Amino acid sequence: MQLRIQQFELELNKPFNITHSSRKHQKTLILSLEKEGTTGLGEAAAVSYYGLEAEQMKAEIERLSPELISLPMNSPEEYWSLAFPILKHHPFLLCALDVAVHDWFAKRRQVPLYQFWGLELKNIPYTSYTIGIDEIPVMIDKLKEKPWPIYKIKLGRENDLEIIKALRQHTDSIFRVDANTGWTVEQALDLIPQLKELGVDMIEQPLKTDNWEGMKILKDASPLPLIADESCQIEKDVERCHTFFHGINIKLMKCGGLTPALRMIKKARALNLEVMLGCMIESSVGNSAEAHLLPLIDYADIDSPLLIKNDPANGVNWKNGQAIYKDRPGTGAEFNKR
């Protein structure tokens, strides 16, 4: 087995603003795993507000490569369990490796990844398109530039209700709101009923991650589903979130890849939780892998290739919110020809 790491800087179409950060570029690492003439691809975004620097991540995976390539590769699940002790403090890198291993196994069987898992492309949720926090005229322009059936609106300012009212004047599409921990209990109790009247169908992470008492109050009172994001990052978080949220948002890079994500989905269903699938700002390598989980989930927010100018790869495409899968084995992701 050989591992190769390439670093890319993704350029966003527009500045991407959320409650605690703003950026115009996103560095990412794409990992190529080659064995027996077949190559699997995976991705790890270097997200600054998680304390991740691309150069350090690249150096770390290169340092650990001899140990990682010596592991037996009998199944994705077994490989993940063997790689986890090595990369347990680096979930984004573990995710990239796990996705690459899944891509490799599905390619060896000459089937798309969803078929490798025994899934069919049925009841596929549409992905939302994200509108980051900005001045209202700028947010309206972003919405007009991208007609879409579902919008995810980033909020967390004093004029959140004004924002949604202004955007609603320009579209009848479904709205989903991500407060990114930006509200208090009192704000949320006031806003959520009004947001429902304005065509919002779900609220993501309204309160700070440590405000469990407030979330219990909010869950009991909310007329809309409340989905945990920052409060649900790894497998052990699913059980706790059951008491305080109606559903969870799974991001592969936070939880460490497809292997733990599949377990999180199974656990969430056992607890009657709704499941959302999210993403970081990443290329079509990571995004295409995530799209193969769509038959298993309720809400999708995996639109990152739509937000960038210089995607180094291609794979699953999006047409009016719908995933369009390539007729290729594995995740379907390939580097663009130069």
Secondary structure, DSSP 8 states (H G I E B T S, - for coil): -EEEEEEEEEEEEEEEEETTEEEEEEEEEEEEEEETTEEEEEEEE--GGGT--HHHHHHHHHHHHHHHHTS--S-HHHHHHHHHHHHTT-HHHHHHHHHHHHHHHHHHHTSBHHHHTT--S-S---B-EEE-S--HHHHHHHHHHS--SEEEEE--STTHHHHHHHHHTT--SEEEEE-TT---HHHHHHHHHHHHHTTEEEEE--S-TT-HHHHHHHHHH-SS-EEESTT--STTHHHHHHHH-SEEEE-HHHHTSHHHHHHHHHHHHHTT-EEEE---S--HHHHHHHHTTGGG-SEE---GGGGBS--SEE-SEEETTEEE--S-SBT--EE---
